[in-house]
Amino acid sequence: MKLIPAASYARISEKVATRDKVADQHVQNERHAAARGYTIVARYTDDGISALGHKERPDFERMLADAETGAFAVIVATEEERLARNVEEKLELHAACEVAGVVWDTARDGYVDPATDSGEFMSTVRAAMGRIESKRKARRQRAASDARAADGLPTTRPGYGYRREDRCDVVVEAEAAVIREAARRVLAGESLRGIATDFNARGVPSPAGAPWQGITLRQLIRRPSLAGLRTHRGNVVGKFNPELHPAILDEDTHTRLEALLTDPTRAQGTGGRTPVHLLSGLAVCGRCDGTLDEAGELVPCGGRMVRAPGRMTTTKSGGAKRQPASYVCSECHRVRRKQADVDELVTEVILSRLERPDAAQLFSRGDAGAAQQARDAMDVIDARLATAADQFADGVLTGDQLRRITERLRADRAAHERTVAESMPARVPVDAVGPLARQTWAGLHIDSQRAIIDALAQVIIDPSGSGKPFDPDLIRIEWRS
């Protein structure tokens, strides 16, 4: 008896299958084909690809193309869901097989001839039922996820700083030490990019094995889970069970980091090249061309000064010599000043200011003790708001009473939030103020040096005549209030 040529198709939705592996599916297909009088002449496999969501399935499409050439007469699979689980793809399968005169036969759902009305009807109904079941499964998974979050259970996979053991998150001390060091240094005023550069130089392993970058470090230390806070759908919904997921940072540190790193006044890294020149892009041009503003004052150019390499000149002996690098206005191009002289002057003025006894007041932003009291008060208010909502639900409070209580409590909470915001750490290292200013400055990353200058003053470079010696009076440093 001549055997009918058949194709074996196998697919799983996950790389780690919870049901039959693709190899097992092909074995089952072989067994079913032998019982039906088929011989497998081609195998098609889509490994780790769902049949939902119209995802591209390379071997499925190749199988349909081969069907049109008459390479086989039957498609064998363990069940129709392996072939398609949405109506649209099932109709595509019907159309291709009907044109090619191909049928499919599955171990669970049996023989289907797409050329017959009954075959098309039953197959389409099964596809519709599969779609409905998938939606039900998704709802069940969402409900289970919501319940896990409400109970403070660990997330699907632990992040950097943890490993999973017996369904519990265990702190990896080496990684936790990196997290704590980064948090401490950021709160002390160091730049993210400077810390990342230091980690790379020391060979500190990163979460993904790639070199540390400021943006990845920022994302890492902002994770609420490090402080034992449980997030769900992008929001903090409670706390982890500490026995299942211990904290690496305390909540106070997390709150300070979050406020500091989301402060709109804090310069955000662009992800571009690390600045290598102290005042490039910070200093501005003070040249005036005679234009007056509404108050009758001269309007300066205000263009950003950028670093330019020295010009090549010819010496008296006929040789070539490069002039020293300089800062040049990027707008009018009419102001140029030797970079080394400007950097030396500005650095000395800034350090002299940082060494003064009252320098600490420049960056003082509140009382840390008052901030902690404000956070404790916010916790009490949150609890009272939750109690009021429960009392309204139970009919103890009327809607008007709930509204008045809520408005008053939220106003109090806003006042406490302002206290916390005012206590956030300054954007400069603590040792950069006082007697250790010069020593600290020498060891700072250039990002931190630039941040200090930008926080303290605006540097304005006025024009001077060509060929004249460097005049310190033409470098204005206007202190910020």
C-alpha positions in Angstrom: 0.0 0.0 0.0 1.3 3.4 -1.0 1.7 5.7 2.0 0.3 9.3 1.8 3.1 12.0 2.1 2.6 14.2 5.2 4.2 17.1 7.0 4.8 17.1 10.7 4.3 20.5 12.4 5.4 21.3 16.0 5.3 24.5 18.0 5.6 25.6 21.6 4.9 29.1 23.0 7.8 29.2 25.5 11.5 28.4 25.2 11.0 26.4 28.4 7.9 24.4 27.6 5.5 23.5 30.3 3.9 20.9 28.0 5.3 18.8 25.2 8.6 19.8 23.8 8.8 20.2 20.0 10.9 17.0 19.7 8.2 15.1 21.6 5.5 16.6 19.4 7.3 15.3 16.3 7.5 11.8 17.9 3.8 11.9 18.5 3.2 13.1 15.0 5.2 10.1 13.6 3.1 7.7 15.7 -0.2 9.3 14.6 1.0 9.3 10.9 1.9 5.6 11.0 -1.5 4.7 12.5 -3.2 6.7 9.7 -1.2 5.4 6.8 0.9 8.6 6.3 4.6 8.9 5.9 6.3 12.1 7.2 8.3 13.7 4.4 9.0 17.1 6.0 9.2 18.6 9.4 8.4 22.2 10.4 9.2 23.6 13.8 8.4 27.0 15.4 10.2 26.9 18.8 9.2 29.5 21.4 6.7 31.3 19.3 3.1 31.9 20.3 0.2 31.3 17.9 -1.5 34.4 19.2 -0.9 38.0 18.4 -0.1 37.5 14.8 3.5 36.9 15.5 5.7 35.8 12.6 6.1 32.0 12.4 8.8 31.3 9.8 8.3 27.5 9.6 4.5 27.8 9.5 4.7 30.1 6.6 7.2 27.9 4.9 4.9 24.9 5.4 2.0 26.7 3.7 4.3 27.7 0.8 5.5 24.1 0.4 1.8 22.8 0.5 1.1 24.9 -2.6 3.8 23.0 -4.5 2.3 19.6 -3.7 5.1 18.5 -1.4 2.6 16.7 0.8 -1.1 15.9 1.1 -1.6 16.0 4.9 -0.4 18.2 7.8 0.0 16.3 11.0 0.1 18.0 14.5 -0.7 17.0 18.0 -3.7 19.3 18.2 -5.2 22.2 16.1 -3.9 24.7 18.7 -0.4 23.9 17.5 -1.4 25.2 14.0 -3.4 28.3 15.0 -5.3 29.7 17.9 -6.9 32.7 16.4 -9.7 32.8 13.7 -7.7 35.0 11.3 -4.7 32.5 11.1 -7.1 29.6 10.9 -8.8 31.1 7.9 -5.4 31.7 6.3 -4.6 28.0 6.9 -8.0 27.0 5.4 -7.4 29.1 2.3 -3.9 27.8 1.7 -4.8 24.1 2.2 -8.0 24.3 0.2 -6.2 25.7 -2.8 -3.4 23.1 -2.5 -5.9 20.2 -1.8 -4.2 19.6 1.6 -6.0 18.4 4.7 -4.8 18.3 8.3 -5.1 15.5 10.9 -4.3 15.9 14.6 -4.1 13.3 17.3 -6.5 15.2 19.6 -9.0 16.9 17.2 -9.0 14.4 14.3 -9.3 14.8 10.6 -10.2 18.1 8.9 -10.9 18.7 5.2 -11.0 22.5 4.7 -12.8 21.9 1.4 -15.9 20.7 3.2 -18.4 23.0 5.0 -18.4 20.9 8.1 -14.6 20.8 8.3 -14.3 24.5 8.0 -17.1 25.1 10.5 -15.8 22.8 13.3 -12.2 24.1 12.8 -13.2 27.7 13.0 -15.4 27.1 16.1 -12.4 25.5 17.8 -10.2 28.5 16.9 -12.8 30.9 18.4 -13.0 28.8 21.6 -9.2 28.8 21.8 -9.2 32.6 21.6 -11.8 32.9 24.3 -9.8 30.4 26.6 -6.6 32.4 26.0 -8.4 35.6 27.2 -9.7 33.8 30.2 -6.2 32.5 31.0 -4.8 36.0 30.7 -7.4 37.3 33.1 -6.6 34.5 35.6 -2.9 35.4 35.3 -3.6 39.1 35.9 -5.7 38.2 38.9 -3.0 36.0 40.3 -0.4 38.7 39.7 -2.6 41.2 41.5 -3.0 38.8 44.5 0.8 38.2 44.6 1.4 41.9 44.7 -1.2 42.5 47.4 0.4 39.8 49.6 3.9 41.2 49.2 5.2 38.1 47.4 8.4 38.3 45.2 8.2 39.3 41.6 8.7 36.9 38.7 12.5 37.2 38.7 14.8 39.0 41.2 16.9 41.9 40.0 20.5 42.8 40.5 21.4 42.4 44.2 19.3 39.2 44.7 19.1 35.6 43.7 16.1 33.3 44.0 16.3 30.3 46.4 13.2 28.2 47.3 10.9 31.0 46.0 12.6 33.5 48.3 14.9 36.4 47.2 18.3 36.2 48.9 20.6 39.1 49.0 23.8 38.7 47.1 26.2 40.6 49.4 28.8 41.5 46.7 26.1 43.1 44.5 24.3 44.7 47.5 27.6 46.4 48.5 27.8 47.9 45.0 24.3 49.2 45.3 24.9 50.7 48.7 28.2 52.3 47.6 26.5 53.9 44.6 23.6 55.2 46.7 26.0 56.7 49.3 28.1 58.4 46.7 25.2 59.8 44.8 23.7 61.3 48.0 27.2 62.7 48.8 27.0 64.7 45.6 29.0 62.6 43.1 27.8 62.3 39.5 26.4 59.1 38.2 28.7 59.2 35.2 31.7 59.7 37.5 30.7 56.7 39.7 30.1 54.5 36.6 33.6 55.5 35.3 35.1 54.5 38.6 33.2 51.1 38.6 34.5 50.3 35.1 38.1 51.2 36.1 37.8 48.9 39.2 36.3 46.1 37.2 33.1 46.0 39.2 30.7 43.6 37.5 27.5 45.2 36.1 24.0 43.7 36.0 24.2 42.8 32.3 27.9 42.3 32.0 28.3 45.5 29.8 30.3 48.5 30.9 28.6 50.7 33.6 26.9 53.8 32.3 25.3 56.7 34.2 21.8 55.9 32.9 22.0 52.2 33.9 23.3 53.1 37.4 20.5 55.6 37.7 17.8 53.0 36.8 19.4 50.5 39.2 19.5 52.5 42.4 16.0 54.0 41.9 14.3 50.5 42.0 11.8 50.6 44.9 12.3 46.9 45.4 15.7 47.7 46.9 14.0 49.3 49.8 11.5 46.5 50.2 8.7 48.3 48.3 6.4 46.2 46.1 5.5 47.7 42.7 2.7 46.5 40.5 1.8 47.9 37.1 4.3 50.7 37.6 3.1 51.8 41.0 4.2 51.1 44.6 1.3 49.1 46.1 2.8 48.1 49.4 5.8 46.3 50.9 7.4 42.9 50.3 7.1 40.3 53.0 10.6 40.9 54.5 11.1 37.1 55.0 10.7 36.6 51.3 12.4 39.7 50.0 14.7 41.6 52.4 15.6 45.2 51.7 19.1 46.3 50.6 18.5 50.1 51.2 16.3 51.6 53.9 13.2 53.6 52.8 14.7 56.9 53.9 17.6 56.4 51.5 15.3 55.4 48.7 13.1 58.5 49.2 16.2 60.8 49.2 17.5 59.1 46.1 14.2 59.3 44.3 13.8 63.0 45.1 17.4 63.8 44.2 17.4 61.9 40.9 14.0 63.3 39.8 14.8 66.9 40.8 14.1 69.0 37.7 16.9 71.3 38.7 19.4 68.5 38.6 21.3 68.3 35.3 20.4 65.1 33.5 22.9 63.1 31.6 22.3 63.0 27.8 24.0 59.7 27.3 26.5 61.5 25.0 30.2 61.9 25.4 31.6 62.7 28.8 32.6 66.4 29.1 36.4 66.7 29.3 36.7 70.5 29.5 35.8 72.4 32.7 33.8 75.3 31.3 32.8 74.2 27.8 29.1 74.8 27.5 29.0 76.5 31.0 30.7 79.8 30.5 28.9 82.4 28.3 30.0 85.2 26.0 29.7 88.7 27.5 30.3 90.7 24.2 27.7 93.4 23.6 27.0 94.8 20.1 25.1 97.9 21.2 21.6 96.3 21.3 19.5 97.6 24.3 16.7 95.8 26.1 13.4 97.4 27.2 15.1 98.8 30.3 17.8 100.5 28.2 20.5 98.0 29.3 23.1 96.5 26.8 22.2 93.0 25.8 25.2 90.6 25.9 25.7 87.9 23.3 25.1 85.1 25.8 26.5 82.4 23.5 27.9 79.3 25.1 31.7 79.2 25.1 33.1 76.0 23.7 36.6 74.7 23.7 38.6 75.0 20.4 42.0 73.5 19.6 44.8 76.0 19.2 45.4 77.5 15.7 48.5 76.4 13.7 50.9 79.3 13.2 54.2 79.8 11.4 57.3 80.6 13.5 60.0 83.0 12.5 62.2 80.1 11.5 59.5 78.9 9.1 58.3 76.0 11.2 54.7 75.2 12.4 53.5 75.7 15.9 50.1 75.1 17.5 48.7 77.9 19.7 47.2 76.9 23.1 43.6 75.7 23.2 41.0 78.3 24.0 37.3 78.9 24.7 35.5 80.5 21.8 31.9 81.8 21.6 29.7 79.4 19.6 27.4 82.2 18.6 29.3 85.4 17.5 32.7 83.7 17.3 34.2 87.1 18.3 35.4 86.2 21.8 38.3 83.9 22.3 40.3 83.3 25.5 43.1 80.9 26.4 41.5 77.8 28.1 44.3 77.1 30.7 44.2 80.7 32.0 40.4 80.7 32.3 40.2 77.3 34.0 43.0 78.2 36.5 41.3 81.5 37.4 37.8 80.1 37.8 39.0 77.1 39.8 40.9 79.3 42.2 37.9 81.6 42.7 35.5 78.7 43.3 37.9 76.9 45.7 38.4 80.1 47.7 34.7 80.5 48.1 34.3 76.8 49.1 37.0 77.3 51.8 35.2 80.2 53.5 33.6 79.4 56.9 30.1 80.2 55.6 30.4 78.0 52.5 28.3 75.2 54.0 25.3 77.5 54.0 25.5 77.7 50.2 24.2 74.2 49.9 22.2 73.8 53.0 18.7 72.6 52.2 16.9 71.9 55.4 17.0 69.8 58.6 17.3 66.0 58.2 15.6 65.4 61.5 12.6 67.5 60.5 12.5 65.6 57.2 12.2 62.3 59.0 9.4 63.7 61.2 7.7 64.8 58.1 7.9 61.3 56.5 6.5 59.8 59.7 3.6 62.3 59.6 3.0 61.4 56.0 2.7 57.7 56.9 0.1 58.6 59.6 -1.9 60.7 57.1 -1.9 57.9 54.6 -3.3 55.5 57.2 -6.0 58.1 58.2 -6.9 58.5 54.5 -7.3 54.8 54.1 -9.4 54.5 57.3 -11.7 57.3 56.1 -12.2 55.6 52.8 -13.1 52.3 54.6 -15.6 54.2 56.8 -17.2 55.8 53.8 -17.6 52.4 52.2 -19.1 51.0 55.4 -21.6 54.0 55.6 -20.0 55.5 58.7 -19.1 58.7 56.8 -21.1 60.6 54.3 -19.7 61.8 51.0 -19.4 65.4 52.2 -17.6 64.3 55.4 -15.2 62.2 53.4 -14.5 65.1 51.1 -13.7 67.6 53.9 -11.5 65.1 55.8 -9.6 64.2 52.6 -9.0 67.8 51.6 -7.6 68.7 55.0 -5.4 65.6 55.2 -4.1 66.1 51.7 -3.2 69.7 52.4 -1.3 68.6 55.5 0.5 66.0 53.5 1.5 68.5 50.8 3.1 70.6 53.5 5.1 67.7 54.8 6.2 66.8 51.2 7.6 70.3 50.9 9.6 69.8 54.1 11.0 66.5 52.7 11.9 68.2 49.4 13.7 71.0 51.1 15.9 68.5 53.0 17.2 66.8 50.0 21.0 66.5 49.8 22.9 69.1 47.8 24.3 68.3 44.4 27.9 68.5 45.6 30.1 66.2 47.7 30.0 67.1 51.4 33.8 67.3 51.6 34.0 69.8 48.8 33.0 72.5 51.4 35.4 73.6 54.1 39.1 72.9 54.8 39.2 69.8 52.6 37.8 71.6 49.5 41.1 71.6 47.5 41.9 68.0 48.3 38.4 66.9 47.5 38.3 68.9 44.3 41.4 67.3 42.9 39.8 63.8 43.2 36.4 64.7 41.8 35.2 63.6 38.4 34.8 66.5 36.0 31.0 66.1 36.1 31.0 66.9 39.8 33.4 69.8 39.3 31.2 71.3 36.6 28.1 70.7 38.8 29.6 72.7 41.6 30.6 75.6 39.4 27.1 75.6 37.8 25.4 75.5 41.2 27.5 78.4 42.5 28.0 80.9 39.7 27.6 82.0 36.1 31.0 82.5 34.3 31.0 85.3 31.8 33.9 85.9 29.4 34.1 89.5 28.1 36.0 90.4 24.9 39.5 91.8 24.9 41.7 93.2 22.2 43.7 90.9 19.9 47.2 90.0 21.2 46.7 91.6 24.6 47.9 89.6 27.7 45.3 87.7 29.8 43.2 90.1 31.9 41.5 88.4 34.9 39.1 91.3 35.2 37.5 90.3 31.9 36.4 87.0 33.4 33.3 87.8 35.4 32.0 85.3 38.0 28.4 86.2 39.0 27.4 84.3 42.1 23.9 82.7 42.1 21.5 83.6 44.9 
